[in-house]
Amino acid sequence: KNKICPYCSKGIKEIDYKQVDVLKRSTTFLGRIETRRRTNACAYHQRRLAQAIKRARHLALIPFVNK
């Protein structure tokens, strides 16, 4: 079964670190970044997603760890 990247199918080129609701969907309840297998993102968008999550963490938009 072929999995289609949700970002490619919507035509999203860049993932913004300020879109906290999008980034939170790509993290586990403990705050870890989800794998490509779970997010269904292509390699390009998975790298951009991880980079945006890390930026948002450093700017305190999302927590590093959920307790």
Secondary structure, 3 states (H helix, E strand, C coil): CCCCCHHHHHCCCCCCCCCHHHHHHCECCCCCECCHHHHCCCHHHHHHHHHHHHHHHHCCCCCCCCC
